[in-house]
Amino acid sequence: MVIVALASCCVSVRPVYEEKEQKLAQIAVDQFHERYNRRDYDGLYTMMAQATQQAQSKENALTAMQETVERWGKQQSSQMAFAKLFPGPPVQVRMIYNTTYEKGNAQERFIWTSDGKQASLLQYQVIPGWADEKTIKSLSSK
């Protein structure tokens, strides 16, 4: 009886493959940009991880998305500047993209969580200016 109780409380472990997890996150970034440019706020909201959705109301999330689009305009081009896998749990892929918008250049910071099949958005930030090499080296050491 004790063995069964101990076995039932163990966390399931899955193999984590950095290349696969990063690819899932890159696919999600492409989907994010596509929905962002279409102003598909509901679609962006569905990309968020459950923990992110629970941390703020849908109304607040949609308002923040609309303000971001109004501030920056459409995403025109993006170049990944940094990506790092944190094996978790939960598995996270943190990424920085240098992005050109209609209204200026900024760095996008994404934190994705992955179940090995799909990436979900934990956090998203837009920061004016592009990520420089010094910032990237600092982040890569963390």
N, CA, C and O atoms as a GROMACS GRO file, in nm:
protein
  568
    1MET      N    1   0.082  -0.119   0.000
    1MET     CA    2   0.000   0.000   0.000
    1MET      C    3   0.087   0.126   0.000
    1MET      O    4   0.055   0.221  -0.070
    2VAL      N    5   0.193   0.128   0.074
    2VAL     CA    6   0.282   0.243   0.080
    2VAL      C    7   0.350   0.264  -0.056
    2VAL      O    8   0.365   0.378  -0.100
    3ILE      N    9   0.389   0.157  -0.120
    3ILE     CA   10   0.455   0.168  -0.250
    3ILE      C   11   0.362   0.231  -0.353
    3ILE      O   12   0.405   0.316  -0.431
    4VAL      N   13   0.237   0.191  -0.355
    4VAL     CA   14   0.140   0.247  -0.448
    4VAL      C   15   0.122   0.397  -0.422
    4VAL      O   16   0.115   0.475  -0.517
    5ALA      N   17   0.113   0.436  -0.297
    5ALA     CA   18   0.095   0.577  -0.263
    5ALA      C   19   0.215   0.659  -0.308
    5ALA      O   20   0.199   0.769  -0.360
    6LEU      N   21   0.335   0.608  -0.288
    6LEU     CA   22   0.455   0.679  -0.331
    6LEU      C   23   0.463   0.688  -0.482
    6LEU      O   24   0.501   0.791  -0.537
    7ALA      N   25   0.429   0.581  -0.548
    7ALA     CA   26   0.437   0.580  -0.695
    7ALA      C   27   0.336   0.675  -0.756
    7ALA      O   28   0.362   0.735  -0.860
    8SER      N   29   0.221   0.690  -0.693
    8SER     CA   30   0.119   0.777  -0.750
    8SER      C   31   0.151   0.925  -0.735
    8SER      O   32   0.094   1.007  -0.806
    9CYS      N   33   0.242   0.961  -0.644
    9CYS     CA   34   0.273   1.103  -0.626
    9CYS      C   35   0.396   1.147  -0.704
    9CYS      O   36   0.433   1.264  -0.699
   10CYS      N   37   0.458   1.058  -0.775
   10CYS     CA   38   0.578   1.093  -0.852
   10CYS      C   39   0.541   1.176  -0.974
   10CYS      O   40   0.436   1.156  -1.035
   11VAL      N   41   0.627   1.268  -1.010
   11VAL     CA   42   0.608   1.352  -1.127
   11VAL      C   43   0.650   1.273  -1.251
   11VAL      O   44   0.753   1.206  -1.251
   12SER      N   45   0.568   1.281  -1.355
   12SER     CA   46   0.606   1.211  -1.477
   12SER      C   47   0.719   1.288  -1.544
   12SER      O   48   0.720   1.411  -1.548
   13VAL      N   49   0.812   1.214  -1.596
   13VAL     CA   50   0.929   1.274  -1.660
   13VAL      C   51   0.926   1.235  -1.807
   13VAL      O   52   0.902   1.119  -1.841
   14ARG      N   53   0.951   1.334  -1.892
   14ARG     CA   54   0.959   1.305  -2.035
   14ARG      C   55   1.093   1.353  -2.085
   14ARG      O   56   1.150   1.448  -2.030
   15PRO      N   57   1.145   1.290  -2.188
   15PRO     CA   58   1.272   1.338  -2.242
   15PRO      C   59   1.253   1.474  -2.306
   15PRO      O   60   1.150   1.501  -2.369
   16VAL      N   61   1.353   1.560  -2.290
   16VAL     CA   62   1.350   1.695  -2.346
   16VAL      C   63   1.459   1.704  -2.452
   16VAL      O   64   1.577   1.680  -2.424
   17TYR      N   65   1.419   1.740  -2.572
   17TYR     CA   66   1.512   1.754  -2.683
   17TYR      C   67   1.518   1.901  -2.722
   17TYR      O   68   1.420   1.956  -2.773
   18GLU      N   69   1.632   1.963  -2.698
   18GLU     CA   70   1.645   2.108  -2.716
   18GLU      C   71   1.603   2.153  -2.856
   18GLU      O   72   1.528   2.250  -2.869
   19GLU      N   73   1.648   2.085  -2.958
   19GLU     CA   74   1.616   2.125  -3.095
   19GLU      C   75   1.465   2.120  -3.120
   19GLU      O   76   1.408   2.211  -3.182
   20LYS      N   77   1.401   2.015  -3.072
   20LYS     CA   78   1.256   1.999  -3.091
   20LYS      C   79   1.179   2.107  -3.015
   20LYS      O   80   1.087   2.167  -3.070
   21GLU      N   81   1.217   2.132  -2.892
   21GLU     CA   82   1.148   2.233  -2.810
   21GLU      C   83   1.165   2.372  -2.870
   21GLU      O   84   1.070   2.450  -2.874
   22GLN      N   85   1.284   2.403  -2.917
   22GLN     CA   86   1.309   2.533  -2.978
   22GLN      C   87   1.229   2.546  -3.108
   22GLN      O   88   1.177   2.654  -3.138
   23LYS      N   89   1.220   2.440  -3.184
   23LYS     CA   90   1.142   2.443  -3.309
   23LYS      C   91   0.995   2.469  -3.280
   23LYS      O   92   0.930   2.547  -3.350
   24LEU      N   93   0.941   2.405  -3.176
   24LEU     CA   94   0.802   2.429  -3.137
   24LEU      C   95   0.781   2.576  -3.100
   24LEU      O   96   0.680   2.636  -3.136
   25ALA      N   97   0.877   2.632  -3.028
   25ALA     CA   98   0.868   2.773  -2.989
   25ALA      C   99   0.877   2.864  -3.112
   25ALA      O  100   0.806   2.964  -3.120
   26GLN      N  101   0.963   2.831  -3.207
   26GLN     CA  102   0.976   2.912  -3.329
   26GLN      C  103   0.847   2.908  -3.411
   26GLN      O  104   0.805   3.010  -3.466
   27ILE      N  105   0.785   2.793  -3.418
   27ILE     CA  106   0.656   2.780  -3.488
   27ILE      C  107   0.552   2.868  -3.418
   27ILE      O  108   0.474   2.936  -3.483
   28ALA      N  109   0.553   2.865  -3.285
   28ALA     CA  110   0.459   2.946  -3.208
   28ALA      C  111   0.483   3.095  -3.229
   28ALA      O  112   0.388   3.172  -3.237
   29VAL      N  113   0.610   3.138  -3.239
   29VAL     CA  114   0.640   3.279  -3.266
   29VAL      C  115   0.583   3.319  -3.402
   29VAL      O  116   0.524   3.426  -3.415
   30ASP      N  117   0.600   3.235  -3.502
   30ASP     CA  118   0.544   3.264  -3.635
   30ASP      C  119   0.392   3.278  -3.628
   30ASP      O  120   0.335   3.369  -3.688
   31GLN      N  121   0.327   3.187  -3.556
   31GLN     CA  122   0.182   3.194  -3.539
   31GLN      C  123   0.143   3.320  -3.462
   31GLN      O  124   0.044   3.386  -3.496
   32PHE      N  125   0.221   3.354  -3.361
   32PHE     CA  126   0.196   3.474  -3.282
   32PHE      C  127   0.198   3.597  -3.371
   32PHE      O  128   0.107   3.679  -3.366
   33HIS      N  129   0.304   3.610  -3.453
   33HIS     CA  130   0.316   3.726  -3.541
   33HIS      C  131   0.202   3.733  -3.643
   33HIS      O  132   0.151   3.840  -3.673
   34GLU      N  133   0.164   3.618  -3.694
   34GLU     CA  134   0.054   3.612  -3.791
   34GLU      C  135  -0.075   3.663  -3.726
   34GLU      O  136  -0.146   3.745  -3.785
   35ARG      N  137  -0.105   3.615  -3.606
   35ARG     CA  138  -0.227   3.657  -3.535
   35ARG      C  139  -0.217   3.804  -3.492
   35ARG      O  140  -0.315   3.878  -3.497
   36TYR      N  141  -0.099   3.844  -3.449
   36TYR     CA  142  -0.075   3.983  -3.409
   36TYR      C  143  -0.108   4.077  -3.525
   36TYR      O  144  -0.180   4.175  -3.507
   37ASN      N  145  -0.055   4.048  -3.642
   37ASN     CA  146  -0.077   4.134  -3.758
   37ASN      C  147  -0.222   4.135  -3.805
   37ASN      O  148  -0.268   4.232  -3.864
   38ARG      N  149  -0.294   4.028  -3.780
   38ARG     CA  150  -0.437   4.021  -3.814
   38ARG      C  151  -0.524   4.084  -3.705
   38ARG      O  152  -0.646   4.098  -3.721
   39ARG      N  153  -0.460   4.121  -3.595
   39ARG     CA  154  -0.532   4.172  -3.476
   39ARG      C  155  -0.630   4.068  -3.424
   39ARG      O  156  -0.741   4.101  -3.381
   40ASP      N  157  -0.587   3.944  -3.429
   40ASP     CA  158  -0.668   3.831  -3.380
   40ASP      C  159  -0.637   3.813  -3.231
   40ASP      O  160  -0.563   3.723  -3.191
   41TYR      N  161  -0.696   3.900  -3.150
   41TYR     CA  162  -0.666   3.900  -3.007
   41TYR      C  163  -0.715   3.773  -2.938
   41TYR      O  164  -0.649   3.723  -2.847
   42ASP      N  165  -0.830   3.722  -2.980
   42ASP     CA  166  -0.878   3.596  -2.922
   42ASP      C  167  -0.781   3.482  -2.956
   42ASP      O  168  -0.755   3.396  -2.872
   43GLY      N  169  -0.730   3.483  -3.078
   43GLY     CA  170  -0.633   3.382  -3.118
   43GLY      C  171  -0.505   3.391  -3.038
   43GLY      O  172  -0.447   3.289  -3.000
   44LEU      N  173  -0.459   3.513  -3.012
   44LEU     CA  174  -0.340   3.533  -2.928
   44LEU      C  175  -0.367   3.484  -2.787
   44LEU      O  176  -0.282   3.420  -2.725
   45TYR      N  177  -0.486   3.513  -2.736
   45TYR     CA  178  -0.520   3.471  -2.601
   45TYR      C  179  -0.519   3.318  -2.588
   45TYR      O  180  -0.476   3.264  -2.486
   46THR      N  181  -0.566   3.249  -2.692
   46THR     CA  182  -0.568   3.102  -2.686
   46THR      C  183  -0.427   3.043  -2.689
   46THR      O  184  -0.408   2.927  -2.651
   47MET      N  185  -0.328   3.122  -2.732
   47MET     CA  186  -0.190   3.073  -2.732
   47MET      C  187  -0.127   3.077  -2.593
   47MET      O  188  -0.022   3.017  -2.570
   48MET      N  189  -0.191   3.148  -2.501
   48MET     CA  190  -0.135   3.163  -2.367
   48MET      C  191  -0.151   3.034  -2.286
   48MET      O  192  -0.250   2.963  -2.297
   49ALA      N  193  -0.050   3.008  -2.206
   49ALA     CA  194  -0.056   2.894  -2.114
   49ALA      C  195  -0.167   2.916  -2.013
   49ALA      O  196  -0.203   3.030  -1.983
   50GLN      N  197  -0.222   2.809  -1.960
   50GLN     CA  198  -0.329   2.820  -1.861
   50GLN      C  199  -0.287   2.906  -1.742
   50GLN      O  200  -0.367   2.985  -1.692
   51ALA      N  201  -0.164   2.891  -1.698
   51ALA     CA  202  -0.115   2.969  -1.583
   51ALA      C  203  -0.119   3.118  -1.615
   51ALA      O  204  -0.151   3.199  -1.527
   52THR      N  205  -0.088   3.156  -1.737
   52THR     CA  206  -0.091   3.296  -1.778
   52THR      C  207  -0.234   3.346  -1.784
   52THR      O  208  -0.263   3.457  -1.740
   53GLN      N  209  -0.323   3.265  -1.838
   53GLN     CA  210  -0.464   3.302  -1.845
   53GLN      C  211  -0.523   3.320  -1.705
   53GLN      O  212  -0.605   3.409  -1.682
   54GLN      N  213  -0.482   3.235  -1.612
   54GLN     CA  214  -0.534   3.242  -1.475
   54GLN      C  215  -0.477   3.362  -1.399
   54GLN      O  216  -0.538   3.409  -1.304
   55ALA      N  217  -0.361   3.410  -1.441
   55ALA     CA  218  -0.295   3.521  -1.370
   55ALA      C  219  -0.358   3.657  -1.400
   55ALA      O  220  -0.342   3.751  -1.322
   56GLN      N  221  -0.432   3.667  -1.511
   56GLN     CA  222  -0.498   3.793  -1.544
   56GLN      C  223  -0.628   3.764  -1.618
   56GLN      O  224  -0.642   3.659  -1.681
   57SER      N  225  -0.719   3.856  -1.611
   57SER     CA  226  -0.847   3.836  -1.679
   57SER      C  227  -0.827   3.844  -1.830
   57SER      O  228  -0.733   3.907  -1.878
   58LYS      N  229  -0.917   3.782  -1.903
   58LYS     CA  230  -0.912   3.788  -2.049
   58LYS      C  231  -0.926   3.932  -2.095
   58LYS      O  232  -0.858   3.974  -2.188
   59GLU      N  233  -1.013   4.007  -2.030
   59GLU     CA  234  -1.034   4.147  -2.067
   59GLU      C  235  -0.904   4.228  -2.054
   59GLU      O  236  -0.871   4.306  -2.144
   60ASN      N  237  -0.831   4.210  -1.944
   60ASN     CA  238  -0.705   4.281  -1.925
   60ASN      C  239  -0.600   4.238  -2.028
   60ASN      O  240  -0.525   4.321  -2.080
   61ALA      N  241  -0.597   4.109  -2.058
   61ALA     CA  242  -0.501   4.059  -2.157
   61ALA      C  243  -0.531   4.117  -2.294
   61ALA      O  244  -0.439   4.160  -2.364
   62LEU      N  245  -0.658   4.118  -2.334
   62LEU     CA  246  -0.694   4.171  -2.465
   62LEU      C  247  -0.667   4.321  -2.474
   62LEU      O  248  -0.624   4.370  -2.578
   63THR      N  249  -0.692   4.394  -2.366
   63THR     CA  250  -0.662   4.537  -2.363
   63THR      C  251  -0.512   4.561  -2.382
   63THR      O  252  -0.473   4.649  -2.458
   64ALA      N  253  -0.430   4.484  -2.312
   64ALA     CA  254  -0.284   4.498  -2.324
   64ALA      C  255  -0.238   4.467  -2.467
   64ALA      O  256  -0.150   4.534  -2.520
   65MET      N  257  -0.298   4.366  -2.529
   65MET     CA  258  -0.263   4.332  -2.667
   65MET      C  259  -0.299   4.446  -2.761
   65MET      O  260  -0.219   4.482  -2.848
   66GLN      N  261  -0.417   4.502  -2.745
   66GLN     CA  262  -0.461   4.612  -2.831
   66GLN      C  263  -0.370   4.733  -2.815
   66GLN      O  264  -0.336   4.799  -2.913
   67GLU      N  265  -0.331   4.764  -2.692
   67GLU     CA  266  -0.241   4.876  -2.667
   67GLU      C  267  -0.105   4.855  -2.732
   67GLU      O  268  -0.044   4.948  -2.784
   68THR      N  269  -0.057   4.731  -2.730
   68THR     CA  270   0.071   4.699  -2.793
   68THR      C  271   0.063   4.720  -2.944
   68THR      O  272   0.152   4.781  -3.004
   69VAL      N  273  -0.042   4.672  -3.005
   69VAL     CA  274  -0.059   4.688  -3.150
   69VAL      C  275  -0.072   4.836  -3.186
   69VAL      O  276  -0.014   4.881  -3.284
   70GLU      N  277  -0.147   4.912  -3.107
   70GLU     CA  278  -0.161   5.056  -3.133
   70GLU      C  279  -0.027   5.127  -3.117
   70GLU      O  280   0.005   5.217  -3.195
   71ARG      N  281   0.051   5.089  -3.018
   71ARG     CA  282   0.181   5.154  -2.992
   71ARG      C  283   0.282   5.125  -3.102
   71ARG      O  284   0.353   5.216  -3.146
   72TRP      N  285   0.290   5.000  -3.147
   72TRP     CA  286   0.396   4.957  -3.238
   72TRP      C  287   0.353   4.939  -3.384
   72TRP      O  288   0.436   4.948  -3.474
   73GLY      N  289   0.226   4.915  -3.408
   73GLY     CA  290   0.180   4.887  -3.544
   73GLY      C  291   0.213   4.743  -3.583
   73GLY      O  292   0.250   4.662  -3.498
   74LYS      N  293   0.199   4.714  -3.709
   74LYS     CA  294   0.221   4.577  -3.757
   74LYS      C  295   0.368   4.537  -3.747
   74LYS      O  296   0.459   4.619  -3.763
   75GLN      N  297   0.388   4.410  -3.720
   75GLN     CA  298   0.522   4.352  -3.721
   75GLN      C  299   0.561   4.334  -3.867
   75GLN      O  300   0.487   4.275  -3.946
   76GLN      N  301   0.678   4.385  -3.903
   76GLN     CA  302   0.724   4.376  -4.041
   76GLN      C  303   0.828   4.268  -4.062
   76GLN      O  304   0.823   4.194  -4.160
   77SER      N  305   0.924   4.259  -3.970
   77SER     CA  306   1.027   4.154  -3.980
   77SER      C  307   1.083   4.128  -3.840
   77SER      O  308   1.082   4.216  -3.754
   78SER      N  309   1.131   4.007  -3.822
   78SER     CA  310   1.188   3.968  -3.693
   78SER      C  311   1.307   3.876  -3.716
   78SER      O  312   1.309   3.795  -3.808
   79GLN      N  313   1.405   3.892  -3.629
   79GLN     CA  314   1.524   3.808  -3.633
   79GLN      C  315   1.552   3.760  -3.492
   79GLN      O  316   1.567   3.840  -3.400
   80MET      N  317   1.560   3.628  -3.474
   80MET     CA  318   1.589   3.575  -3.342
   80MET      C  319   1.732   3.614  -3.302
   80MET      O  320   1.827   3.594  -3.377
   81ALA      N  321   1.744   3.671  -3.182
   81ALA     CA  322   1.874   3.713  -3.131
   81ALA      C  323   1.923   3.619  -3.020
   81ALA      O  324   2.042   3.613  -2.991
   82PHE      N  325   1.830   3.546  -2.960
   82PHE     CA  326   1.865   3.464  -2.844
   82PHE      C  327   1.757   3.360  -2.823
   82PHE      O  328   1.638   3.388  -2.838
   83ALA      N  329   1.799   3.239  -2.788
   83ALA     CA  330   1.705   3.134  -2.746
   83ALA      C  331   1.778   3.043  -2.648
   83ALA      O  332   1.894   3.006  -2.669
   84LYS      N  333   1.709   3.009  -2.541
   84LYS     CA  334   1.768   2.920  -2.441
   84LYS      C  335   1.660   2.831  -2.384
   84LYS      O  336   1.550   2.876  -2.352
   85LEU      N  337   1.693   2.704  -2.371
   85LEU     CA  338   1.601   2.605  -2.315
   85LEU      C  339   1.627   2.589  -2.166
   85LEU      O  340   1.741   2.579  -2.122
   86PHE      N  341   1.519   2.587  -2.090
   86PHE     CA  342   1.523   2.554  -1.948
   86PHE      C  343   1.440   2.427  -1.933
   86PHE      O  344   1.318   2.431  -1.951
   87PRO      N  345   1.504   2.313  -1.899
   87PRO     CA  346   1.434   2.185  -1.904
   87PRO      C  347   1.322   2.165  -1.803
   87PRO      O  348   1.244   2.070  -1.817
   88GLY      N  349   1.310   2.251  -1.702
   88GLY     CA  350   1.193   2.248  -1.615
   88GLY      C  351   1.192   2.137  -1.513
   88GLY      O  352   1.299   2.086  -1.478
   89PRO      N  353   1.078   2.098  -1.465
   89PRO     CA  354   0.944   2.128  -1.515
   89PRO      C  355   0.895   2.264  -1.468
   89PRO      O  356   0.930   2.307  -1.358
   90PRO      N  357   0.814   2.333  -1.547
   90PRO     CA  358   0.781   2.297  -1.685
   90PRO      C  359   0.896   2.334  -1.780
   90PRO      O  360   0.979   2.419  -1.748
   91VAL      N  361   0.899   2.270  -1.893
   91VAL     CA  362   0.999   2.301  -1.995
   91VAL      C  363   0.970   2.442  -2.045
   91VAL      O  364   0.856   2.475  -2.078
   92GLN      N  365   1.074   2.525  -2.051
   92GLN     CA  366   1.060   2.661  -2.101
   92GLN      C  367   1.162   2.688  -2.210
   92GLN      O  368   1.276   2.641  -2.205
   93VAL      N  369   1.120   2.765  -2.309
   93VAL     CA  370   1.211   2.818  -2.409
   93VAL      C  371   1.197   2.970  -2.401
   93VAL      O  372   1.089   3.025  -2.421
   94ARG      N  373   1.309   3.036  -2.371
   94ARG     CA  374   1.310   3.182  -2.363
   94ARG      C  375   1.378   3.234  -2.488
   94ARG      O  376   1.484   3.187  -2.528
   95MET      N  377   1.314   3.334  -2.549
   95MET     CA  378   1.362   3.385  -2.678
   95MET      C  379   1.355   3.537  -2.681
   95MET      O  380   1.267   3.599  -2.622
   96ILE      N  381   1.451   3.595  -2.752
   96ILE     CA  382   1.449   3.738  -2.780
   96ILE      C  383   1.458   3.754  -2.932
   96ILE      O  384   1.543   3.695  -2.998
   97TYR      N  385   1.369   3.834  -2.984
   97TYR     CA  386   1.368   3.866  -3.127
   97TYR      C  387   1.389   4.016  -3.143
   97TYR      O  388   1.325   4.095  -3.073
   98ASN      N  389   1.476   4.056  -3.233
   98ASN     CA  390   1.486   4.195  -3.276
   98ASN      C  391   1.383   4.212  -3.387
   98ASN      O  392   1.391   4.148  -3.492
   99THR      N  393   1.287   4.301  -3.361
   99THR     CA  394   1.171   4.312  -3.450
   99THR      C  395   1.155   4.455  -3.501
   99THR      O  396   1.169   4.552  -3.426
  100THR      N  397   1.124   4.464  -3.629
  100THR     CA  398   1.090   4.591  -3.690
  100THR      C  399   0.938   4.596  -3.703
  100THR      O  400   0.876   4.509  -3.763
  101TYR      N  401   0.882   4.701  -3.646
  101TYR     CA  402   0.739   4.729  -3.655
  101TYR      C  403   0.718   4.851  -3.743
  101TYR      O  404   0.815   4.918  -3.779
  102GLU      N  405   0.596   4.879  -3.778
  102GLU     CA  406   0.563   4.999  -3.855
  102GLU      C  407   0.612   5.126  -3.784
  102GLU      O  408   0.651   5.223  -3.849
  103LYS      N  409   0.609   5.124  -3.650
  103LYS     CA  410   0.639   5.244  -3.573
  103LYS      C  411   0.772   5.240  -3.499
  103LYS      O  412   0.794   5.319  -3.407
  104GLY      N  413   0.860   5.149  -3.537
  104GLY     CA  414   0.991   5.148  -3.474
  104GLY      C  415   1.048   5.009  -3.453
  104GLY      O  416   0.985   4.908  -3.486
  105ASN      N  417   1.168   5.005  -3.397
  105ASN     CA  418   1.238   4.880  -3.368
  105ASN      C  419   1.225   4.847  -3.220
  105ASN      O  420   1.230   4.935  -3.134
  106ALA      N  421   1.209   4.719  -3.192
  106ALA     CA  422   1.196   4.676  -3.053
  106ALA      C  423   1.244   4.532  -3.041
  106ALA      O  424   1.261   4.461  -3.140
  107GLN      N  425   1.266   4.493  -2.918
  107GLN     CA  426   1.296   4.352  -2.892
  107GLN      C  427   1.172   4.289  -2.831
  107GLN      O  428   1.108   4.345  -2.741
  108GLU      N  429   1.140   4.174  -2.881
  108GLU     CA  430   1.030   4.095  -2.826
  108GLU      C  431   1.092   3.988  -2.739
  108GLU      O  432   1.185   3.919  -2.780
  109ARG      N  433   1.040   3.975  -2.619
  109ARG     CA  434   1.087   3.871  -2.527
  109ARG      C  435   0.972   3.775  -2.502
  109ARG      O  436   0.866   3.813  -2.452
  110PHE      N  437   0.996   3.650  -2.539
  110PHE     CA  438   0.897   3.545  -2.524
  110PHE      C  439   0.947   3.444  -2.421
  110PHE      O  440   1.066   3.413  -2.416
  111ILE      N  441   0.856   3.393  -2.341
  111ILE     CA  442   0.883   3.273  -2.262
  111ILE      C  443   0.771   3.176  -2.297
  111ILE      O  444   0.653   3.202  -2.272
  112TRP      N  445   0.811   3.063  -2.356
  112TRP     CA  446   0.717   2.958  -2.396
  112TRP      C  447   0.733   2.840  -2.304
  112TRP      O  448   0.843   2.812  -2.256
  113THR      N  449   0.625   2.770  -2.278
  113THR     CA  450   0.631   2.641  -2.211
  113THR      C  451   0.589   2.537  -2.314
  113THR      O  452   0.510   2.566  -2.404
  114SER      N  453   0.642   2.418  -2.299
  114SER     CA  454   0.616   2.316  -2.400
  114SER      C  455   0.583   2.183  -2.335
  114SER      O  456   0.638   2.146  -2.232
  115ASP      N  457   0.489   2.113  -2.399
  115ASP     CA  458   0.457   1.977  -2.355
  115ASP      C  459   0.518   1.873  -2.449
  115ASP      O  460   0.487   1.755  -2.441
  116GLY      N  461   0.605   1.920  -2.539
  116GLY     CA  462   0.668   1.831  -2.636
  116GLY      C  463   0.592   1.822  -2.767
  116GLY      O  464   0.641   1.766  -2.865
  117LYS      N  465   0.469   1.877  -2.768
  117LYS     CA  466   0.386   1.875  -2.889
  117LYS      C  467   0.350   2.015  -2.935
  117LYS      O  468   0.329   2.039  -3.054
  118GLN      N  469   0.345   2.109  -2.839
  118GLN     CA  470   0.302   2.245  -2.870
  118GLN      C  471   0.359   2.339  -2.765
  118GLN      O  472   0.376   2.302  -2.649
  119ALA      N  473   0.388   2.461  -2.807
  119ALA     CA  474   0.436   2.565  -2.715
  119ALA      C  475   0.320   2.656  -2.677
  119ALA      O  476   0.236   2.689  -2.760
  120SER      N  477   0.316   2.696  -2.550
  120SER     CA  478   0.215   2.788  -2.499
  120SER      C  479   0.288   2.908  -2.438
  120SER      O  480   0.394   2.893  -2.378
  121LEU      N  481   0.230   3.024  -2.454
  121LEU     CA  482   0.293   3.148  -2.412
  121LEU      C  483   0.277   3.172  -2.262
  121LEU      O  484   0.166   3.182  -2.211
  122LEU      N  485   0.390   3.181  -2.193
  122LEU     CA  486   0.390   3.216  -2.051
  122LEU      C  487   0.402   3.366  -2.032
  122LEU      O  488   0.335   3.424  -1.947
  123GLN      N  489   0.490   3.429  -2.113
  123GLN     CA  490   0.513   3.573  -2.097
  123GLN      C  491   0.556   3.632  -2.230
  123GLN      O  492   0.625   3.568  -2.310
  124TYR      N  493   0.515   3.758  -2.252
  124TYR     CA  494   0.552   3.833  -2.371
  124TYR      C  495   0.575   3.978  -2.332
  124TYR      O  496   0.495   4.037  -2.259
  125GLN      N  497   0.684   4.034  -2.380
  125GLN     CA  498   0.717   4.174  -2.356
  125GLN      C  499   0.772   4.236  -2.483
  125GLN      O  500   0.840   4.169  -2.562
  126VAL      N  501   0.742   4.364  -2.503
  126VAL     CA  502   0.803   4.441  -2.611
  126VAL      C  503   0.880   4.554  -2.544
  126VAL      O  504   0.825   4.631  -2.465
  127ILE      N  505   1.008   4.563  -2.577
  127ILE     CA  506   1.097   4.663  -2.518
  127ILE      C  507   1.157   4.746  -2.631
  127ILE      O  508   1.212   4.691  -2.726
  128PRO      N  509   1.147   4.880  -2.621
  128PRO     CA  510   1.202   4.965  -2.728
  128PRO      C  511   1.351   4.937  -2.753
  128PRO      O  512   1.427   4.912  -2.659
  129GLY      N  513   1.390   4.942  -2.879
  129GLY     CA  514   1.529   4.918  -2.919
  129GLY      C  515   1.559   4.771  -2.935
  129GLY      O  516   1.489   4.685  -2.881
  130TRP      N  517   1.662   4.744  -3.008
  130TRP     CA  518   1.701   4.606  -3.030
  130TRP      C  519   1.790   4.556  -2.919
  130TRP      O  520   1.860   4.634  -2.853
  131ALA      N  521   1.788   4.425  -2.898
  131ALA     CA  522   1.876   4.362  -2.800
  131ALA      C  523   2.019   4.372  -2.849
  131ALA      O  524   2.049   4.339  -2.964
  132ASP      N  525   2.107   4.418  -2.762
  132ASP     CA  526   2.247   4.427  -2.801
  132ASP      C  527   2.323   4.304  -2.752
  132ASP      O  528   2.272   4.224  -2.672
  133GLU      N  529   2.443   4.290  -2.801
  133GLU     CA  530   2.525   4.172  -2.769
  133GLU      C  531   2.549   4.159  -2.619
  133GLU      O  532   2.552   4.048  -2.566
  134LYS      N  533   2.568   4.271  -2.550
  134LYS     CA  534   2.593   4.270  -2.406
  134LYS      C  535   2.472   4.214  -2.330
  134LYS      O  536   2.488   4.134  -2.238
  135THR      N  537   2.352   4.255  -2.369
  135THR     CA  538   2.230   4.204  -2.306
  135THR      C  539   2.217   4.055  -2.329
  135THR      O  540   2.183   3.980  -2.238
  136ILE      N  541   2.244   4.013  -2.451
  136ILE     CA  542   2.230   3.872  -2.486
  136ILE      C  543   2.330   3.788  -2.405
  136ILE      O  544   2.293   3.683  -2.353
  137LYS      N  545   2.454   3.833  -2.394
  137LYS     CA  546   2.554   3.759  -2.315
  137LYS      C  547   2.511   3.750  -2.169
  137LYS      O  548   2.529   3.647  -2.105
  138SER      N  549   2.454   3.858  -2.116
  138SER     CA  550   2.408   3.859  -1.978
  138SER      C  551   2.295   3.759  -1.958
  138SER      O  552   2.293   3.685  -1.859
  139LEU      N  553   2.200   3.756  -2.051
  139LEU     CA  554   2.088   3.664  -2.039
  139LEU      C  555   2.130   3.519  -2.059
  139LEU      O  556   2.077   3.429  -1.995
  140SER      N  557   2.225   3.496  -2.147
  140SER     CA  558   2.266   3.359  -2.176
  140SER      C  559   2.341   3.297  -2.058
  140SER      O  560   2.351   3.174  -2.048
  141SER      N  561   2.394   3.380  -1.970
  141SER     CA  562   2.466   3.326  -1.854
  141SER      C  563   2.372   3.289  -1.741
  141SER      O  564   2.414   3.225  -1.644
  142LYS      N  565   2.246   3.327  -1.750
  142LYS     CA  566   2.148   3.298  -1.644
  142LYS      C  567   2.086   3.163  -1.661
  142LYS      O  568   2.002   3.123  -1.581
   0.00000   0.00000   0.00000
